[in-house]
Amino acid sequence: MHKYKVQSVAAVEACGWSAIPCVGVLSSSIEQDNNITDEGAGLLADALRGNTALERLNLHDNNITDRGARLLADALRGNTALKMLYLGQNNITDRGAGLLADALRGNTAL
């Protein structure tokens, strides 16, 4: 299992995750406490849409709000590879949690 810790959203952008090349080869990714915002969550969401390898994504203790939760939720609807998603200690309210819950109703992997 490969693990990769990004240091910032700039590192995510430099890696080109919106185009999926890095996420596609990872089985585990740790983005915990990296100050990832909704913009970074959006890049990760883009990568999750075509992901067939990433099984664990740790976004614990970042700066993701309901907007980022919505972007991730949209991506999770079609993702069948991700088995664990950690989102604790972000700025996600009940509204964002509800969006994620709705997305997971149809997701059989998570």
C-alpha positions in Angstrom: 0.0 0.0 0.0 1.4 3.3 -1.0 1.0 6.4 1.1 1.6 10.0 0.1 1.4 13.1 2.2 1.0 16.4 0.4 2.3 19.5 2.1 -0.2 21.9 0.6 -2.9 22.5 -1.9 -0.1 23.8 -4.2 1.4 20.4 -4.0 -1.9 18.8 -5.1 -2.1 21.2 -8.0 1.5 20.6 -9.0 0.9 16.9 -8.9 -1.9 17.5 -11.4 -4.5 15.6 -9.4 -7.3 17.3 -11.3 -6.0 15.2 -14.2 -5.8 12.0 -12.0 -2.3 10.8 -12.7 -1.1 10.6 -9.1 -4.3 9.5 -7.4 -4.7 6.7 -9.9 -1.7 4.8 -8.7 -2.2 5.3 -4.9 -4.1 3.0 -2.6 -3.9 5.2 0.4 -3.5 9.0 0.7 -2.9 11.0 3.8 -3.8 14.7 3.5 -4.4 15.2 7.3 -3.7 18.6 8.7 -2.6 20.2 5.4 -4.8 23.2 5.3 -6.7 21.8 2.4 -9.6 24.1 1.5 -12.7 23.7 -0.7 -10.5 24.4 -3.7 -8.3 21.5 -2.8 -11.3 19.3 -2.0 -12.5 20.1 -5.5 -9.3 18.9 -7.1 -9.4 15.7 -5.1 -13.1 15.3 -6.1 -12.1 15.5 -9.7 -9.5 12.8 -9.2 -11.9 10.6 -7.3 -14.3 10.6 -10.2 -12.0 8.5 -12.3 -10.2 6.7 -9.5 -10.0 2.9 -9.5 -7.1 2.5 -7.0 -7.4 4.9 -4.1 -9.0 3.0 -1.2 -8.3 5.4 1.8 -8.4 9.1 1.9 -7.6 10.9 5.1 -8.8 14.6 5.0 -9.0 14.9 8.8 -8.2 18.4 10.3 -8.3 20.6 7.2 -10.4 23.6 6.2 -13.1 21.9 4.2 -16.5 23.4 4.5 -20.0 22.4 3.2 -19.0 23.6 -0.3 -16.0 21.1 -0.4 -18.3 18.4 1.1 -20.7 18.9 -1.7 -17.9 18.6 -4.3 -16.6 15.4 -2.6 -20.2 14.0 -2.3 -20.8 14.5 -6.1 -17.6 12.6 -6.8 -18.4 9.8 -4.3 -21.6 8.9 -6.1 -19.8 7.2 -8.9 -16.6 6.1 -7.1 -16.4 2.3 -6.3 -12.8 2.1 -5.1 -12.7 4.3 -2.0 -13.5 2.3 1.1 -12.5 4.8 3.9 -12.9 8.5 4.0 -11.9 10.5 7.0 -13.3 14.1 7.3 -13.3 14.8 11.0 -12.2 18.2 12.3 -13.1 20.2 9.3 -15.7 23.0 9.0 -18.5 20.7 7.7 -21.9 21.4 9.2 -25.0 19.2 9.3 -25.8 20.4 5.8 -22.6 19.2 4.4 -22.8 15.9 6.3 -26.3 15.4 4.9 -24.9 15.9 1.3 -22.3 13.3 2.0 -24.8 10.9 3.5 -27.1 11.2 0.5 -24.2 10.5 -1.8 -23.2 7.4 0.2 -26.7 5.9 0.0 -25.9 4.7 -3.6 -22.2 4.0 -2.9 -21.6 0.3 -2.1 -17.9 0.6 -1.5 -17.8 3.2 1.4 
